[in-house]
Amino acid sequence: MAEEVRGERFEGREPFRERPAEPSVFYMGDHGPFPGQVTPRSDQDIKRDVETALFYDDAVSSIGIQVSVQDGMVTLDGTVSSTLAKDLAAQDAWTVSGVRGVQNNLVVHETPTPSRAAGQDVIAAKPPMPGYGIPIEQPAPSAQPGQQAAPQPRQGQRPQQT
């Protein structure tokens, strides 16, 4: 093509220079862009890094999430507690280097929050515990028929003489 364009008017100059190929850019986690090619990573490395990213995310419980990776495509299966956790899990997977795509199959299983207005958070109260140094009230010993039970002295009192 350059031979056809050259002529008397151009005298050796090429009107459209071929541009050098722009290097690819890639991101590593939250950092980047970096120029260059992404080195291929094994699926086991990607899976381990996605599981680690999910583990360290405070908003996502990684206990109910299974991660599988095939040719850089990450699949998330399992249950999470909210739609926010579902979205954040997908974002965590995208931050891992070498991920080519994320398929988010997470199911949201929301647990209802108790309502104070409806009284759903009320629990039965326990009886009060005696404080330190206060004696526990004990039942009086049973009296013999015809006798009156003597009052039990409190701790620190002397019994009354009759």
MIFIDO-843784 format. One record per residue: x, y, z of N, C-alpha, C, O, CB in turn. Coordinates in steps of 0.001 Angstrom, whole numbers, plus 524288, in hexadecimal, padded with zeros to 5 digits. Glycine has a CB too. Layout:
# residues N
XYZXYZXYZXYZXYZ
...
This chain:
# residues 162
8032A7FB63800008000080000800008035E804EA8000080229808CB7FD6E7FC627FFF7804A3
80791804A0802EC80AF0809388031980D4880A587FDC680E6580EDD7FC8F80F438087A8071D
80E128064E7FA888104C8071A7F55F80C7A80A047F1DB80E1380D2B7EE97811CD801E07F2EC
8076D808F57F2878038F80B947EF418030E811517F0B5802378149A7ED4C7FE44808E27EFB8
8038C812907F5B1802D0817DC7F7858077D81B3E7F60D806F081FE27F4EE801F3817ED7FD6C
80C12818DA7F613810AB81BEF7F4BD8105681D997EF0380E7C81AC87EB95815C2818CC7F5C9
81215821E87EE508120A823DF7E8EE8153D828D07E8C581881829D27EC2780C5D824E47E6ED
8143E82BCE7E4D7817398308F7E43C815F8834827E87C8195D837837EA1881638832E77DEF3
81115834847EA5280FAE8386D7EE3A811FC837427F38A8134183AE07F670809DC838D37EEAC
8128E832557F4E381427831127FA3881A05830767FAC481C148310A7FF138118182C257FBFE
81CB382F597F6A88226482EF37F6888249682BF57FB30827D482E017FE17824C4834567F659
822D98272F7FBE582521823D97FFF1822758242380532823A08210B808AF82AA882533800A2
81EED827C5805CE81C2D827FE80AC5817638248E80A95814D68241C8068781AA982D9C80C20
8162A8222080EF68116881F0B80F5680D448226B811F680E37824828163081256819D68126E
808B4822FD80F8D804CB8266D811D3802798244F816E7801418275D81A69800818275A80DF1
801DB81F488175E7FFA081CFB81C188039A8193F81E728045D814E181C947FA6281A1C81AE6
805F981AFD82261809BB817A78250E806DD813838281F802CD8149282A7780D4B81ADB828A9
808E480EF68281D8069680AED82B628082F80BF9830FC80CC980CA7832348084C8055F8299B
8045180C15834518057680CFE839CF80779807FD83C49805D1803B183AE78009680EFE83CB7
80B018089B83FE680C92803DE842C280805801F184619804EF8050A8481881177804F08463F
807AB7FCFA846A6803667FABC849BF803CD7FCBA84F51807FA7FC9B851B28038A7F4A6849A0
7FF5C7FE95851667FF5D8007C856C77FFAD7FBCF85A6D7FD007F7E3859A67FA69803D8857F5
802EB7FC4085E58803407F7D6861EF7FE297F73A864F57FB767FB0D86610807DA7F888865B8
7FCEF7F2858663C7F8417F191869607F92F7F38E86EDD7FD9E7F3DC870B37F6CF7EBAE86972
7F5017F4E0871667F5677F67F876D77F2677F29687A247EE9A7F03C8785E7F3477FC2A877A7
7F4257F1F187EE97F1777EE5F882657F1837F09E887E07F4B47F3F5889377F4017E8EA88248
7EDEF7EEB888AF17ED6C7F0608905E7EEDC7EBCD893DD7EDD57E7468929C7E7CB7F25B89191
7F13C7ED128983A7F26E7E90F89C117EFBC7EAB18A11A7F1A77EE0B8A3F77F8827E85789CD9
7EB427E8458A2217E83A7E9CF8A6AF7E6207EF458A5DD7E3D87F0718A1CC7EB8B7E9878ABB2
7E6E47F2968A9B27E51A7F7FE8A9587E9287FB878A6D47E83C800368A63D7E3BC7FA088AEB7
7EDA47F95A8A5577F1F17FC7B8A34F7F22F7FC0A89D607F0867F82389B1B7F7297FAC28A5C2
7F4367FFFC89AFB7F4D97FFD48955B7F2CF804D3892FE7F13580840895F67F20F7FB1989302
7F2BC8057F88E157F40F801B488A0C7F9F38013C889507FCDA80504889EE7F17E80334884EA
7FB9D7FC9388800801157FB81886E68018E7FA06881257FE4F7F71C87F1F803437F71488A84
805927FC0387E838063F7FA8287907808937F506878AD80B7F7F35587C19809C77FE7C87622
807397F25487481809827ED338739F8055F7E90487338800B07EA188736680D4A7EBDF877EE
807267E450872AE803AB7DFDF87229802DB7DD4987770806607DD2587AB5805D57DBF186E35
7FE3B7DB48878337FD107D87687CFC7FF457D2F987C7C7FE4B7D03C878A77F7137D85787E14
802357D17188058804417CC24880387FFD67C8668817D7FCCB7C96F88511808E07CB7588418
7FF687C42387EB37FB2C7C07987FCF7FBE77BE0888532800447BCCF886CD7FAEA7BC2F87B96
7F78D7BD5C887F17F7B47BB1288D247F4A17B60588D1D7F0F67B55F88A127F5877BEE389146
7F6217B27E8907B7F34D7AD8E890C17EE137AE618937D7ED687B2078968C7F6917A95E893A2
7EA677AAEB892527E5367AB50894A87E56A7AA8B89A8E7E2507ACE489D627E18A7A75289236
7E9017A74C89C767E9777A67C8A2197EB407AB768A4CF7E9607ACB08A9107ED467A2048A347
7EEDA7AE5B8A2697F0A77B34B8A4B77EC407B7518A4DA7EB917BA188A8B87F5587B5798A1A0
7E9477B7988A0997E4F47BB548A0667E0E07B9EC8A47C7DEE27BD588A7367E2787BB7489AE7
7DF9F7B4DE8A4EB7DBB77B31F8A8C37DD767B4758AE4D7DA5C7B65D8B1727DAC37AD2E8A845
7E2667B3758AF7B7E46F7B4A68B4B37E42D7BA7A8B5D47E2CD7BC098BA2B7EA117B2B78B53D
7E57C7BDB88B1FD7E5677C35D8B2CF7DFD77C57D8B34D7DEEF7C9248B64C7E8377C6188AE5B
7DC1C7C3448B06A7D6AB7C4F08B0EA7D4977C36E8B64B7D1F27C68D8B8D37D33F7C27E8AC8B
7D5C47BEAE8B8107D40A7BD058BD447D6757C06B8C1847D3E67C1A08C5687D5717B7448BE34
7DB547C1F58C0CC7DDE77C5648C4967DB5F7CACD8C4997DA887CD158C8C07E3C97C5DB8C35B
7DA2B7CCD78C0007D79B7D2008BFB07D2477D1D98C24F7D0CE7D5928C4F97D7067D3C48B9ED
7CF5D7CD9D8C19B7CA447CD238C4257CAD87CC9B8CA0A7C7AE7CEB08CD017C7477C8748C1F4
7CEE27C9D28CBBB7CFB57C9028D1577D0D97CE248D4267CEF47CF058D87B7D42F7C52A8D23E
7D3EE7D1828D1B17D5817D65F8D43D7D1A67DAD98D3757D2877DF1E8D57E7DAC07D7FE8D242
7CD6A7D9FF8D0937C9667DE068CFFA7C5B47DDB08D4A17C3357D9AA8D5767C6597DD608CAB5
7C5577E1E98D7AD7C21C7E1F48DC647BC447E1B88DB2D7B9377DFEA8DE6D7C3477E6CE8DF93
7BAAF7E37D8D69E7B5227E3B48D5567B31C7DEA18D2F87AE657DE068D23E7B41F7E8248D19E
7B69E7DAF78D1C27B5157D6158CF3D7B6BA7D18C8D2B87BB3E7D1338D4557B78F7D5968C9B1
7B30A7CE138D3DD7B4567C94F8D6BD7B5D07C5288D2C07B2847C3798CFAE7AFA97C7728DA49
7BAAC7C3828D2C37BC877BFC78CEDD7BB387BA298D0467BCA77B6968CD667C2597C0538CE2B
7B8897B94B8D49E7B7677B3F58D6567B3C27B1388D2817B4927AC9F8D1597B4FA7B3FE8DBD2
7AFCD7B3DD8D0837AC037B15C8CD157AD1F7B1F48C7517A9A17B10C8C4237A6CD7B3708CE2C
7B1E97B3758C5CF7B3227B4768C0517B7147B0758BE587BB2F7AFA88C0B77B5467BA138BF96
7B5C47ADEF8B9F27B95C7AA5C8B7647BB6B7AD098B2787B8757AF5C8AF7A7B6A47A5078B611
7C08A7ACA88B1B57C3177AF298AD497C5307AAE98A9AA7C7C67A73F8AB657C7907B2E48AF22
7C40B7AB728A4A57C6607A7F28A0C27C86F7AB4989C4B7C6267AF4A89AEE7C2517A3CB89EBB
7CCD07A99189A097CF5E7AC8E895E97D0AF7A8D9891727D2D07A49F8924A7D4617AF5C897FB
7CF607AA8088CA47D0CD7A787888027D2777AB5C883CB7CF5A7AE92882077CC327A4048861A
7D7607AB02882317D9A97AE7387E3A7D90E7B43487F987D80C7B76887C277D72E7AD65878F6
7D9A67B58B884897D9557BAF5886437D3DA7BCE8887397D3317C157888F67DBD87BE5888263
7CFE47B9C8886297CA737BB3C887227C8F77B96088C977C91C7B4B288DAF7C6B47B8DA882E7
7C78B7BD02890027C6487BBCD895707C0627BB18895EC7BD5D7BE47893F37C8447C03089931
7BEC07B6E3898937B93B7B5F1899A87B87C7B5E789F8A7BB1F7B2FF8A2527B7537B0B589729
7B4E07B9258A1737B3A57B96F8A6FF7AE5C7B6D78A7EE7AA6F7B86C8A5A57B39F7BF358A8F2
7AE447B2E18AB447A9777B01A8ACA87A8C77B04D8B28B7AC947B0C58B5727A9987AA578AAB3
7A3DE7AFF28B44F7A2C67AFCD8B9E779EB97B3D78BB6D79BD27B5D78B8287A7BF7B0AA8BD00
79E9A7B5008C07F79AC77B8BD8C28779D8B7BD1A8C5807A1987BC488C7F5796C77B5F88C61B
79B437C1B88C53479D1D7C63C8C82F798707C8B98CAE2793F67C7688C9BB79FFB7CA468C494
7997B7CC548CE7B795507CE828D1B1792AC7D3518CF5C78E807D4D88D133797717CFDC8D6E8
794F77D5BD8CB5E7928C7DA798C92E7944E7DB388C38C798127D8D28C1C4793F57DF5C8CC7D
7917D7DE9B8C0C9793067DFCB8BB6D798217E2DD8BB4C79B1F7E2738B78E78EB47E2DD8B8A6
799217E5ED8BF5979E1B7E8B78BFAA7A29C7E4D98BFFF7A6927E58B8BD5D79E2C7EC6D8C46B
7A2107E0C68C3317A62A7DCD38C3A87A6F47D9FA8BE777AB5C7D8968BD227A4D07D8E38C800
7A2C67D91B8BB8C7A32F7D6958B66D7A65A7D9F38B2AB7A9CE7D8028AFF279DB67D5848B426
7A5277DF028B28A7A7FA7E28F8AF107ADAD7E3288B0AA7B1247E34D8AD567A5577E7E38AEFE
7AEA67E3818B5BD7B40A7E4178B79C7B7407DF338B69A7BBF17DF948B59C7B4167E55B8BD6E
7B4D97DAA48B6D57B7AF7D5CB8B5B27B97B7D5BA8B0007BDD67D40F8AED77B4377D0FA8B6DB
7B6217D7888AC7B7B7A87D7D08A6FB7BC077DBCA8A6347BFA67DAD98A32F7B2EF7D93B8A38E
7BBB67E0368A8E77BFE57E41C8A87D7C5097E1FB8AA9A7C92E7E3038A8667BE657E91C8AB6D
7C4C97DF048AEDD7C98A7DCAC8B1027CC047D8F58AD167D0CB7D8C98AC947C8577D9C68B61E
7C8CE7D6028AA547CAE97D2608A6727CD7F7D5568A1F47D1887D3A189FF97C6907CECC8A457
7CB407D9B88A0547CD807DCC389C0B7D2B57DF3689D7A7D5D37E051899FD7C9BE7E0FA89A5F
7D3C87E01B8A27E7D8B27E2A28A3F67DD627DF068A3797E1D67E0D38A3B47D8597E4A28A978
7DC767D9FC8A2D07E0C57D6378A28D7E3237D64B89D117E0527D65E8992C7DEDC7D09A8A3FC
7E83F7D64789CD37EB037D650897DF7EA347D123895057EA727CCF8897677F0DD7D75B898BC
7E9407D16C88FFA7E8917CCC488CD07E2EF7CB3588C017E1E47C7908890C7EB677C86288F34
7DF3C7CDD588E887D9B67CC9588DEC7D7D47CECD888BB7D87C7D372887AB7D66B7CEC789292
7D57C7CB738857D7D38B7CD24880677CDBA7CE3F880847CBBC7D10F87D2A7D4B87C90E87C4E
7CAF47CC11884587C55A7CCF0884C47C3597CAB0889DD7C5CC7C73F88C297C2737CA848801C
7BEE47CCA288BA07BC927CAD38908D7B6DC7C97F88F817B3E57CCB688D837BD147CF11894FE
7B5617C4B9890E17AFE87C320890A37ADF57C2BF896397AFB67BF67899347AF317BDCB88DA1
7AA577C629897A57A8817C69589D087A35E7C39889D9879F397C59189C2D7A7CC7CC6A89EA4
7A3AC7BEC489FB379F117BB7F8A09179D6F7BB878A64A79ABB7B7F28A8057A0217B5E789EC9
79EFE7BF718A93A79DBE7BFA48AEC5797EE7C0AF8AF997958B7C3D38ACD97A1047C3D78B17F
795BA7BDFE8B36E790387BE9C8B4C578FE47C1C78B9C6792B77C0B88BD8578D717B9338B565
78C757C5A98B9D978BD77C8FA8BE76787CE7C6718C20F783577C58E8C08578A247CEAC8BCE9
7896D7C54F8C6CE785FA7C31D8CACD786187C6D98CF6C7894E7C6538D2F7787B27BD678CC75
782827CAA88CF53782827CEAE8D356780187CC978D85677C0E7C9FC8D83677F8E7D38A8D177
782907CDB98DCB5780687CC5A8E1CD77D8E7D1218E3DE77FBB7D56A8E3D5784C67CA7D8E5B2
778AF7D0798E5AF775CF7D50E8E784778427D75D8EC6A77A197D48B8EFDA770227D3A38E892
7783E7DC748ECA977A467DF388F12A775C97E0248F4FD771A17E1EE8F35E77CE57E4768EF87
776837DEF68FA0A7723A7DFD18FDB3770C27E58D8FE04774187E9008FDBA773AC7DDCD90316
76BB27E6818FE9D769B27EBCF8FEDC7689B7ED4190482765C77EA7390735764BB7EC668FB82
76AC47F18790652769C37F34F90BAC764257F52190C44761C47F4699106276D867F7BB90D2B
762087F7789083075CBD7F9819088B758C87F5119093E754D67F5BB90BE975B6C7FCB6903AA
759D37F09E906E2756367EC3990747757517E8E390C15754777E52A90D26756827E8E090262
75B667EA2D90EF775CAC7E73D913AF75F237E1FA9129875EF27DE7A915E3757E27E679916DF
761787E15F90DF8763CD7DC5D90C957691F7DB8790F0E76B357D73390EDA764457DBEF906C6
76B547DF8691159770757DEE8913B2770247DE48919A4774287DE6191C48773E07E38D91253
76B767DDA591BBE76ACC7DD2A9215E76C347D797922FE76A7F7D3CF9208F765197DE9192308
76F507D72492719770B37D20A9292876F057D1D292EDA76E6F7D5DB93167776AA7D0F392892
76E427CD22930CB76C9F7CC8693639771107CE3A939D6775A07CD02938EB76B007C6C89375E
76F9F7D11293DF8773877D2FA941A7774EC7CEB59458C771957CB9E9471B7718A7D7DF94485
779CF7CE8E9471777B887CADA94B0D77AAF7CD3E9506877ABD7D205950F7781567C95694A43
779E77C9FE95455779657CC459599077E867CEC995B29782B17CD129597E777C27C81495D9A
77E437D2D195E5D783187D58695FD3786947D2049631F784BF7CEEF96653781DB7DA94962CF
78B927D2939624078F6D7CF9E9654C790B17D2C296A35790E17D78F96A05794887CE7E96202
7918C7D01E96E8B792EA7D30597348798357D59E972B579BBE7D37597044792EB7CF689780D
798BF7DA30974EA79DB37DCF2974AC7A1987DAA4978797A03F7D75297BAF79CED7E2B5975C9
7A6497DC5C9781D7AA687DA5E97B7F7A95E7DC0A9811A7A8967E0AC982217AFD27DC4F979AA
7A9587D85F984B67A89F7D99498A3E7A2FF7D97F98C037A1FA7D9D5990B37AADE7DEC298B69
79F4F7D9119886F799D27D8DB989EF7984C7D31598A4D799007D02398691796407DBE5985E7
796347D17798ED6794E87CBF198F69790307CA7E98C1D78CB87CDAD98B22793E27CAA099522
7902D7C5B598A7A78BCA7C3AE9877F787967C20298B5E788B17BF4598F2A78D7D7BF08983E2
782C67C3AB98A6177E6F7C24598DD277D797BC7098D7777CC37BA4F989367796C7C55B98C65
77D747B9D7991FD77C5D7B44499222777297B375994DF775B87B66F9985D780D27B133994EE
774697AF7A9934876F5F7AE87995DE770367ACF799B8C7740C7AA6499CE376C427AA3D992F8
76C8C7AE9599ED976CE57AD589A47776C077A77E9A544769057A5189A261768CF7B0929A7B1
76EA67A5239A93276DC879F999AA367683379EC29AC0B765DC7A2119AEA2771B279D829AE4E
7662F79A4B9AAA3760B57993D9ABF976017798E59B1E476361796A79B49675ECC7941E9A95A
75BDC79B1F9B3DB75AD879B3B9B981757FC796479BB2B754FD794049B82B7579D7A0209BB05
758FA794A29C00775632790289C24175092791C69C34574F92796639C42D758E078E2F9C766
74CE578E2A9C3277478A78FB29C46174731791BD9C9E57490478F469CD9A743CC78B1F9C3A5
744E07962C9CA5E744347988F9CF7E748A379C2B9D0F27483C79EF39D4D9743AB7946D9D38F
74CD379C3F9CDFD7513579FC39CF2B7517A7A3E79CAE2750057A3139C6617568579CAD9CF96
753637A84B9CC8C754197AC819C8CB759CE7AC769C72175D4E7ABCA9CA5C7527B7B1F19CB27
75AB37AD2B9C22D7600F7AD0E9C033762E07B1FB9C202760D87B6539C1AA760297AC9B9BA1D
7679C7B1249C3F276ACD7B5939C5A076CD77B8659C0CE76E6B7B5EB9BD0076F687B3C29C931
76CCD7BD7A9C0FB76EDA7C0599BC70774A87BF419BBC0777957BF079BF9076DE87C64C9BD0D
776447BE999B70277BC37BD939B5CA77EC27C2B79B60277D187C69D9B3BC77C5D7BAEF9B050
783307C2B59B8C07864D7C7899B8EE788D17C88D9B3A478A427C4E89B0DA78A8B7C7349BD3B
789537CD799B24F78C297CEF29AD99791F37CEBD9AEAF793A17CEBD9B33078A8C7D46C9ABB1
794DD7CE939AAB179A857CE599AB4A79C647D3529ADFB79AF87D7A99AC7A79D417CDA49A5EA
79F867D29B9B1E47A18C7D7179B4C479E197D89F9B95779F677DC5B9BC137A2297DBAC9B129
799BB7D5ED9BA567964F7D7309BED8796AE7D2C39C2BC797B67CE479C156790747D8119BD1B
795D37D4199C7A5795BD7D01E9CBB3790417CE0F9CC5678C777D0EF9CBA1797CA7D2489D0E3
78FCB7C9179CDAD78A7F7C7099CE8E788247C97C9D37478AE87CA9D9D73A78A957C0FA9CF11
783177CA479D359780767CCB59D7E677FC07C8A29DC2977E827C41C9DB1977B0A7CF1B9D652
780927CA589E11277FD17C6F79E5A777A1A7C72B9E72F777DE7CB699E792783637C8AB9EA56
777B77C2B59E80F772457C2A29E9C8771B57C06C9EF0E76D5C7C0159F11376EF87BFA79E61E
